[in-house]
Amino acid sequence: MKKCEEKDIIAYVSKQVFPNSTGEVDFYLDKFQYDKEENVYICPKGEKLYSRSQKPIDENTKAIVYRNFKVCNQ
């Protein structure tokens, strides 16, 4: 990309596709919004996903898992 820019070449790059377990475009990760005040994610259907567990990635990092089984099963 940098070399293209230096040579005034317009590069067209496809948008990154975010995988998900449903396979539905509406539920790609970029469609979810984070609410910092409530520490929840809002899914594309407007439902809240709550922090339920933390999984260690390494000694300094943990992955926080957000879910809401009640609404996600629908």
C-alpha positions in Angstrom: 0.0 0.0 0.0 2.8 2.4 0.9 4.6 1.8 -2.4 1.4 2.3 -4.3 0.8 5.6 -2.5 4.4 6.7 -3.3 3.8 6.0 -7.0 0.4 7.7 -7.1 -1.2 4.3 -7.8 -4.8 3.9 -6.6 -5.1 0.5 -4.9 -8.5 -1.1 -4.4 -8.7 -3.4 -1.4 -11.8 -5.4 -0.5 -13.3 -4.8 3.0 -12.2 -7.3 5.6 -14.7 -10.0 6.3 -15.2 -10.8 9.9 -16.2 -14.5 10.6 -19.0 -15.5 12.9 -20.7 -18.6 14.0 -24.0 -17.8 12.3 -22.6 -17.2 8.8 -25.0 -14.2 8.5 -23.6 -10.9 7.3 -25.8 -9.0 9.8 -23.8 -10.6 12.7 -20.3 -9.8 11.6 -18.2 -8.4 14.5 -18.1 -4.9 13.0 -21.9 -4.7 13.5 -21.7 -4.9 17.3 -21.5 -1.7 19.3 -19.8 -1.4 22.7 -21.5 0.5 25.5 -18.7 1.6 27.9 -20.9 2.9 30.6 -22.7 -0.5 31.0 -19.8 -2.6 29.9 -22.0 -4.5 27.4 -22.0 -5.1 23.7 -25.2 -4.3 21.7 -25.9 -6.9 19.0 -27.4 -5.9 15.6 -30.8 -6.9 16.9 -30.5 -4.4 19.8 -29.9 -7.0 22.5 -27.3 -6.6 25.3 -24.5 -9.1 25.6 -23.0 -9.2 29.1 -19.4 -10.0 30.2 -19.6 -13.6 31.5 -16.1 -15.0 31.7 -12.5 -14.2 31.2 -10.1 -16.5 29.4 -6.3 -16.1 29.8 -4.5 -15.6 26.5 -1.1 -15.1 28.1 0.3 -13.9 31.5 -0.6 -10.3 30.7 -3.8 -10.6 28.6 -7.3 -12.0 29.2 -10.1 -12.3 26.6 -13.5 -11.2 27.9 -16.4 -13.3 26.6 -19.7 -11.4 26.2 -22.9 -13.4 25.7 -26.6 -13.6 26.4 -27.9 -17.1 26.1 -31.5 -16.1 26.5 -31.6 -13.9 23.4 -28.9 -15.5 21.4 -30.7 -18.9 21.3 -33.5 -17.1 19.4 
